[in-house]
Amino acid sequence: MWLYWLIASGIFFVVEIFTIGFFIFWFGIGALIAMLTSFFTDNLIIQSTVFLISSTLLLFATKPIINKFSLNKDNMKTNVNALVGKTGLVTKKIDPIKETGQIKVSGETWSAITKDEINIEEGSQVIIKEIKGVKAIVSPKN
């Protein structure tokens, strides 16, 4: 019976490779523990119980550790989303009527417009409210 547990473990590990979460891995470890149990008893109910209990315990015992070391992608802003909320410097007057203007933020130059329909003079500081396409929507920093 140990061979079946070894094959099951291998299948769990292969399936884990193709999944995003870190969930099925523990069933592979549980199958290995059940395989070790099969060396001591031929009772399939005991082996299956060991498999279920060990997999469940490993899953719940390690979940807080995995969550601690994994990055929370909901809170991590990347690319243009990382610019929202940052302060920029107006390098070319922002005119909402002509829809012209530029800002410099994090070493990059962006075309900028305002929703407030106000002119913002060159040299002023602005806060980026959102990014739409290739334009930063800004408001004056008070």
QUIRADA-V80452 format. One record per residue. N is the residue number from 1. RES is the residue in one letter. PSI is psi as a letter, one per 20 degrees, with the letter a starting at -180 (* if undefined). D_CENTER is the distance of its C-alpha to the mean C-alpha in Angstrom with 1 decimal. Layout:
<<N;RES;PSI;D_CENTER> <N;RES;PSI;D_CENTER>>
This chain:
<<1;M;h;40.3> <2;W;h;38.2> <3;L;h;37.6> <4;Y;h;36.0> <5;W;h;33.6> <6;L;g;32.8> <7;I;g;32.2> <8;A;g;30.0> <9;S;g;28.0> <10;G;g;27.6> <11;I;g;26.6> <12;F;g;23.9> <13;F;h;22.5> <14;V;g;22.8> <15;V;h;21.0> <16;E;h;18.1> <17;I;h;17.8> <18;F;j;17.2> <19;T;r;14.7> <20;I;g;11.0> <21;G;r;11.4> <22;F;m;13.6> <23;F;g;16.4> <24;I;h;19.3> <25;F;g;19.7> <26;W;h;21.5> <27;F;h;24.0> <28;G;g;24.8> <29;I;g;25.7> <30;G;h;27.6> <31;A;h;29.5> <32;L;h;30.5> <33;I;h;31.7> <34;A;h;33.7> <35;M;g;35.1> <36;L;h;36.4> <37;T;h;37.9> <38;S;i;39.7> <39;F;h;41.7> <40;F;h;43.2> <41;T;q;43.7> <42;D;i;44.2> <43;N;o;43.3> <44;L;h;40.5> <45;I;g;39.8> <46;I;g;39.3> <47;Q;g;37.0> <48;S;h;34.9> <49;T;g;34.8> <50;V;g;33.7> <51;F;g;30.9> <52;L;g;29.7> <53;I;g;30.1> <54;S;g;28.5> <55;S;g;25.5> <56;T;g;25.0> <57;L;g;25.6> <58;L;g;23.3> <59;L;g;20.5> <60;F;h;21.1> <61;A;h;22.1> <62;T;i;19.0> <63;K;g;16.3> <64;P;h;16.5> <65;I;g;16.4> <66;I;g;13.4> <67;N;h;11.5> <68;K;g;13.0> <69;F;i;11.9> <70;S;q;8.4> <71;L;p;5.8> <72;N;o;4.8> <73;K;i;2.2> <74;D;h;5.6> <75;N;i;7.6> <76;M;o;6.8> <77;K;p;9.3> <78;T;r;10.2> <79;N;c;13.4> <80;V;h;15.8> <81;N;h;13.7> <82;A;i;13.9> <83;L;h;17.7> <84;V;p;18.0> <85;G;i;19.9> <86;K;q;21.2> <87;T;p;25.0> <88;G;r;26.8> <89;L;p;30.4> <90;V;p;32.5> <91;T;i;34.2> <92;K;p;36.0> <93;K;p;37.2> <94;I;o;35.1> <95;D;o;37.4> <96;P;h;36.1> <97;I;g;39.3> <98;K;i;39.0> <99;E;l;35.2> <100;T;q;35.3> <101;G;q;33.7> <102;Q;q;31.4> <103;I;r;29.3> <104;K;p;28.0> <105;V;p;24.7> <106;S;k;22.9> <107;G;j;25.6> <108;E;q;25.1> <109;T;p;27.5> <110;W;q;26.5> <111;S;q;28.8> <112;A;q;28.9> <113;I;r;30.3> <114;T;q;30.8> <115;K;h;30.8> <116;D;i;33.5> <117;E;l;36.1> <118;I;q;37.2> <119;N;q;38.0> <120;I;p;36.2> <121;E;q;38.3> <122;E;p;37.4> <123;G;i;36.5> <124;S;q;34.8> <125;Q;q;31.4> <126;V;q;29.0> <127;I;p;25.6> <128;I;p;23.1> <129;K;h;22.5> <130;E;r;20.6> <131;I;p;20.6> <132;K;o;22.5> <133;G;d;22.9> <134;V;j;24.3> <135;K;q;25.6> <136;A;p;24.4> <137;I;p;25.7> <138;V;r;27.0> <139;S;q;29.2> <140;P;q;31.6> <141;K;p;30.7> <142;N;*;33.3>>
